[in-house]
Amino acid sequence: MKATTVRIDDDTLGRIDGLANTLNRSRSWVINQAIGRFLVYEEWFVQEVKDGLKEVERGEVATDEEVAARFRKWGVDAS
């Protein structure tokens, strides 16, 4: 494990410390958990966007009528 320096505003640091205290964990643990969760989500999101763009390139998109029909199925007027 390596150390790094990050600038964090006072309000955010207070929230981190409060959560660390509540969980009986260290500040470092809370920050590492937050970064880990952020990375998992962002990596997933980027991959979903890439996959969606590939679907568009292959022409795998819904028509206006297909979208409207799905909304009508849910009881929503999509017009």
C-alpha positions in Angstrom: 0.0 0.0 0.0 1.2 3.5 -0.9 0.5 6.8 0.8 -0.7 9.8 -1.2 -1.8 13.3 -0.4 -5.3 14.6 -1.2 -6.8 18.0 -0.5 -10.2 17.7 1.1 -12.4 20.6 2.2 -13.2 20.9 5.9 -16.9 20.0 5.6 -16.1 16.7 3.7 -13.3 15.8 6.1 -15.7 16.4 9.0 -18.2 14.0 7.4 -15.5 11.4 6.8 -14.4 11.7 10.4 -18.0 11.5 11.7 -18.6 8.3 9.7 -15.3 6.8 10.7 -16.2 7.5 14.4 -19.7 6.0 14.0 -18.3 2.9 12.3 -15.4 2.7 14.7 -13.1 2.7 11.7 -10.2 4.9 10.7 -10.4 7.9 8.4 -8.2 6.0 5.9 -10.6 3.0 5.9 -13.6 5.2 5.1 -11.7 7.1 2.3 -10.5 3.8 0.8 -14.0 2.4 0.9 -15.4 5.5 -0.8 -12.8 5.5 -3.5 -13.3 1.8 -4.1 -17.0 2.2 -4.5 -16.6 5.2 -6.8 -14.2 3.3 -9.0 -16.5 0.2 -9.3 -19.4 2.5 -10.3 -17.5 4.7 -12.7 -15.9 1.6 -14.4 -19.3 0.0 -14.8 -20.8 3.3 -16.1 -18.0 3.8 -18.7 -18.5 0.2 -19.9 -22.2 0.6 -20.2 -21.8 3.7 -22.3 -19.3 1.9 -24.6 -21.6 -1.1 -24.9 -24.6 1.3 -25.7 -22.6 3.1 -28.4 -21.7 -0.3 -30.0 -25.4 -1.2 -30.0 -26.1 2.1 -31.8 -23.4 1.5 -34.4 -25.0 -1.9 -35.1 -28.4 -0.3 -35.5 -29.8 -2.0 -32.4 -32.0 0.8 -31.3 -35.7 1.1 -30.6 -38.0 2.9 -33.0 -40.1 5.8 -31.9 -43.2 3.5 -32.0 -41.5 0.8 -29.9 -40.6 3.4 -27.3 -44.2 4.8 -27.3 -45.7 1.3 -27.1 -43.5 0.6 -24.0 -44.7 3.8 -22.3 -48.3 3.0 -23.1 -47.8 -0.4 -21.6 -46.8 1.4 -18.4 -49.9 3.7 -18.6 -47.9 6.8 -19.7 -48.8 8.9 -22.7 -45.5 9.3 -24.6 -46.8 11.6 -27.3 
